[in-house]
């Protein structure tokens, strides 16, 4: 049976014997908003998992009909009572949110979003920041800031790095909700399945990834995001260097030998 523990009440953690860590947003009363407390818990959980050799893959899920509604607007509004009308608080929260999203990208462990419900604004940003995403047919996505006079500028960063410019701009400019099927079409998510099969499909994908060398996955994940920001020539030069170093580690030598000898590889994650 999986070992379960609560990271306070708003974020739950569950780790199984295959090295799969499930983090579940557990504040459905507040639509799993990315409150200051939730962001701090997410940052801590991802940071801890990054250093935990027993964790091979992370699944980010949520309880209730809303995956995440984004920032807690009641918290944000309350900050307007400050003499600076909330400027310092807004800056701190947005910097914290950026740290969480960048921490997901920088984490050496692959992170899969398991989306069972609605993901809006920074909640949509959270999905886009994960390496992979699987969604139920009933899931929906939007960046609706324009409806309330607040352009989703920070969600735009993750969104524009996962879907084409025109698809990203359509979501940002209209604020319209899109279906899971449409999200898959434009590349925001990887797979769509029934609500009943969602967890099984996500776990199957996680187990497949967890069976690989964790060192190889960490090298590849980092290289993917690094080269994406480079020009073509620089990216090839960088990736070639990464591959040379990768070829010299044990798991690459073992994996190639196992392939040639037609046997299962024995990973040492080094």
C-alpha positions as CSV (number, residue, x, y, z in Angstrom):
1,X,0.0,0.0,0.0
2,X,1.2,3.5,-0.7
3,X,2.6,5.5,2.2
4,X,0.5,8.7,2.6
5,X,1.2,11.9,4.5
6,X,-0.4,15.3,4.5
7,X,1.6,18.4,3.8
8,X,-0.7,20.5,5.9
9,X,-4.3,20.2,4.6
10,X,-4.0,22.0,1.3
11,X,-1.4,19.8,-0.4
12,X,-1.4,16.0,0.1
13,X,1.6,13.8,-0.8
14,X,1.5,10.1,-1.6
15,X,4.5,8.0,-2.7
16,X,4.3,4.4,-4.1
17,X,6.9,1.7,-4.4
18,X,7.7,2.6,-8.0
19,X,9.1,6.0,-7.1
20,X,6.0,7.9,-8.2
21,X,5.1,10.8,-6.0
22,X,1.5,12.1,-6.2
23,X,1.0,15.7,-5.0
24,X,-2.7,16.6,-4.8
25,X,-4.0,20.2,-4.4
26,X,-6.5,19.7,-1.6
27,X,-8.2,23.0,-1.2
28,X,-11.3,22.5,-3.3
29,X,-13.3,24.8,-0.9
30,X,-11.3,27.6,-2.5
31,X,-11.2,26.0,-5.9
32,X,-7.6,25.0,-5.3
33,X,-6.5,28.6,-5.7
34,X,-2.8,29.3,-5.8
35,X,-2.8,31.2,-2.5
36,X,0.4,32.2,-0.9
37,X,0.2,29.2,1.4
38,X,-0.4,26.8,-1.6
39,X,2.4,28.3,-3.5
40,X,4.8,27.9,-0.6
41,X,3.7,24.3,-0.1
42,X,4.2,23.5,-3.8
43,X,7.6,25.1,-3.9
44,X,8.7,23.1,-0.8
45,X,7.2,19.8,-2.1
46,X,8.9,20.1,-5.5
47,X,12.2,21.2,-4.0
48,X,12.1,18.2,-1.6
49,X,11.2,15.8,-4.4
50,X,14.1,17.1,-6.5
51,X,16.5,16.0,-3.8
52,X,14.8,12.7,-3.0
53,X,16.5,9.8,-4.8
54,X,13.5,7.6,-4.1
55,X,11.3,9.9,-6.3
56,X,11.5,9.2,-10.0
57,X,8.3,10.8,-11.4
58,X,5.9,13.4,-9.9
59,X,2.2,13.6,-10.6
60,X,0.4,16.8,-9.8
61,X,-3.3,16.3,-9.3
62,X,-6.2,18.1,-7.6
63,X,-9.2,17.2,-5.6
64,X,-12.6,18.4,-6.7
65,X,-14.1,19.8,-9.9
66,X,-11.5,22.6,-10.3
67,X,-7.9,21.7,-10.9
68,X,-6.9,25.3,-9.9
69,X,-8.6,28.6,-10.4
70,X,-5.3,30.5,-10.3
71,X,-4.3,33.2,-7.8
72,X,-6.5,33.8,-4.8
73,X,-8.2,37.0,-5.8
74,X,-9.6,37.6,-2.3
75,X,-6.0,37.6,-1.0
76,X,-4.9,39.9,-3.8
77,X,-7.8,42.3,-3.2
78,X,-7.2,42.5,0.6
79,X,-3.7,43.7,-0.1
80,X,-5.0,46.9,-1.7
81,X,-5.6,48.2,1.8
82,X,-1.9,48.7,2.2
83,X,-0.4,52.2,1.8
84,X,1.2,51.1,-1.5
85,X,-2.2,49.8,-2.7
86,X,-0.8,46.2,-2.7
87,X,2.3,46.8,-4.9
88,X,4.7,45.1,-2.6
89,X,2.4,42.1,-2.0
90,X,1.6,41.7,-5.6
91,X,5.3,41.7,-6.5
92,X,6.0,39.1,-3.8
93,X,3.2,36.8,-4.8
94,X,4.0,36.9,-8.5
95,X,7.7,36.4,-7.8
96,X,6.8,33.4,-5.6
97,X,4.5,32.0,-8.4
98,X,7.3,32.4,-10.9
99,X,9.6,30.5,-8.6
100,X,7.2,27.6,-8.4
101,X,6.7,27.4,-12.1
102,X,10.5,27.6,-12.8
103,X,11.1,25.1,-10.0
104,X,8.8,22.6,-11.9
105,X,10.8,23.2,-15.1
106,X,14.1,23.0,-13.2
107,X,13.2,19.9,-11.2
108,X,15.2,16.9,-12.5
109,X,12.2,14.6,-12.0
110,X,9.6,14.6,-14.8
111,X,6.3,16.2,-13.7
112,X,2.9,15.1,-15.1
113,X,-0.2,17.2,-14.5
114,X,-3.3,15.0,-14.0
115,X,-6.2,17.4,-14.8
116,X,-9.6,16.2,-13.8
117,X,-11.4,19.6,-13.8
118,X,-11.1,23.3,-14.7
119,X,-7.7,25.0,-14.9
120,X,-7.8,28.7,-15.3
121,X,-5.4,31.6,-15.2
122,X,-2.4,30.6,-13.1
123,X,-4.0,27.2,-12.8
124,X,-3.6,26.9,-16.6
125,X,-0.1,28.2,-16.2
126,X,0.6,25.4,-13.7
127,X,-0.6,22.8,-16.3
128,X,1.5,24.3,-19.0
129,X,4.6,24.4,-16.8
130,X,4.5,20.7,-16.2
131,X,6.5,18.5,-18.6
132,X,3.5,16.4,-19.5
133,X,-0.3,16.6,-19.0
134,X,-3.1,14.1,-19.1
135,X,-6.7,15.4,-18.8
136,X,-10.2,14.0,-18.4
137,X,-12.7,14.7,-21.2
138,X,-14.5,17.1,-18.9
139,X,-11.5,19.2,-18.1
140,X,-11.4,22.8,-19.4
141,X,-8.7,25.4,-19.7
142,X,-8.6,29.2,-20.0
143,X,-6.6,32.4,-19.3
144,X,-9.6,34.6,-18.5
145,X,-7.9,37.7,-17.1
146,X,-9.2,39.9,-19.9
147,X,-12.7,39.5,-18.4
148,X,-11.7,41.3,-15.2
149,X,-9.3,43.8,-16.7
150,X,-6.2,41.9,-15.9
151,X,-4.2,40.4,-18.8
152,X,-2.8,36.9,-17.9
153,X,0.8,38.1,-18.5
154,X,2.5,35.5,-16.2
155,X,0.4,32.5,-17.4
156,X,1.3,33.8,-20.9
157,X,5.0,32.8,-20.3
158,X,4.2,29.1,-19.8
159,X,1.4,29.1,-22.4
160,X,3.4,30.7,-25.2
161,X,6.2,28.1,-24.6
162,X,3.8,25.2,-25.1
163,X,1.4,26.2,-27.9
164,X,1.8,28.2,-31.1
165,X,1.7,32.0,-31.0
166,X,-1.8,32.3,-32.6
167,X,-3.4,29.7,-30.3
168,X,-1.8,31.3,-27.3
169,X,-2.9,34.7,-28.3
170,X,-6.5,33.5,-29.0
171,X,-6.7,32.1,-25.4
172,X,-5.2,35.3,-23.9
173,X,-7.2,37.8,-25.9
174,X,-10.6,36.2,-25.7
175,X,-10.4,34.5,-22.3
176,X,-12.6,31.8,-23.7
177,X,-12.7,28.4,-22.1
178,X,-11.4,25.5,-24.3
179,X,-12.2,21.8,-24.0
180,X,-9.7,19.1,-23.2
181,X,-9.9,17.9,-26.8
182,X,-9.0,21.4,-28.1
183,X,-6.2,21.7,-25.5
184,X,-4.8,18.4,-26.9
185,X,-5.1,19.7,-30.5
186,X,-3.0,22.8,-29.7
187,X,-0.4,21.0,-27.6
188,X,-1.3,22.3,-24.1
189,X,-1.9,18.7,-23.0
190,X,-0.7,15.3,-24.2
191,X,-3.7,13.0,-23.8
192,X,-7.4,13.1,-23.1
193,X,-9.2,10.2,-21.4
194,X,-12.4,9.5,-19.5
195,X,-12.7,10.7,-15.9
196,X,-12.9,7.1,-14.8
197,X,-9.7,6.2,-16.5
198,X,-7.7,9.4,-15.8
199,X,-5.7,8.2,-12.8
200,X,-5.0,4.8,-14.4
201,X,-3.8,6.4,-17.7
202,X,-1.6,8.9,-15.8
203,X,-0.1,6.2,-13.6
204,X,0.6,4.0,-16.7
205,X,2.5,6.9,-18.2
206,X,4.3,7.7,-15.0
207,X,5.4,4.0,-14.5
208,X,6.7,3.8,-18.0
209,X,8.9,6.9,-17.4
210,X,9.9,5.7,-13.9
211,X,11.3,2.5,-15.4
212,X,14.0,4.5,-17.2
213,X,17.3,5.7,-15.7
214,X,16.6,8.7,-13.6
215,X,20.0,10.1,-14.4
216,X,19.2,9.9,-18.1
217,X,15.8,11.6,-17.6
218,X,17.3,14.4,-15.5
219,X,20.0,15.0,-18.2
220,X,17.4,15.0,-21.0
221,X,14.9,17.2,-19.2
222,X,17.5,19.9,-18.4
223,X,18.9,19.8,-21.9
224,X,15.4,20.1,-23.5
225,X,14.6,23.3,-21.7
226,X,18.1,24.8,-22.1
227,X,18.4,24.2,-25.8
228,X,14.9,25.5,-26.4
229,X,16.0,29.1,-25.6
230,X,19.0,28.9,-27.9
231,X,19.6,29.6,-31.6
232,X,19.9,26.5,-33.9
233,X,23.7,26.4,-34.1
234,X,24.2,27.0,-30.4
235,X,21.5,24.4,-29.5
236,X,23.3,21.7,-31.6
237,X,26.7,22.6,-30.0
238,X,25.2,22.5,-26.5
239,X,23.2,19.2,-27.1
240,X,26.3,17.5,-28.6
241,X,28.2,18.3,-25.5
242,X,25.4,17.0,-23.3
243,X,25.3,13.8,-25.4
244,X,29.1,13.2,-25.1
245,X,28.9,13.5,-21.3
246,X,25.8,11.3,-21.3
247,X,27.6,8.6,-23.3
248,X,30.3,8.4,-20.7
249,X,28.1,7.6,-17.7
250,X,27.4,4.1,-16.5
251,X,23.7,3.9,-17.4
252,X,24.4,4.8,-21.1
253,X,27.0,2.1,-21.3
254,X,24.8,-0.4,-19.6
255,X,21.7,0.5,-21.7
256,X,23.6,0.2,-25.0
257,X,25.1,-3.1,-23.9
258,X,21.7,-4.4,-22.8
259,X,20.2,-3.5,-26.1
260,X,23.0,-5.2,-28.1
261,X,22.8,-8.3,-25.8
262,X,19.0,-8.3,-25.9
263,X,18.5,-8.2,-22.2
264,X,16.9,-5.9,-19.6
265,X,19.1,-3.0,-18.5
266,X,20.1,-2.7,-14.9
267,X,20.1,1.0,-14.1
268,X,22.2,2.4,-11.3
269,X,21.0,6.0,-11.9
270,X,24.6,7.2,-12.4
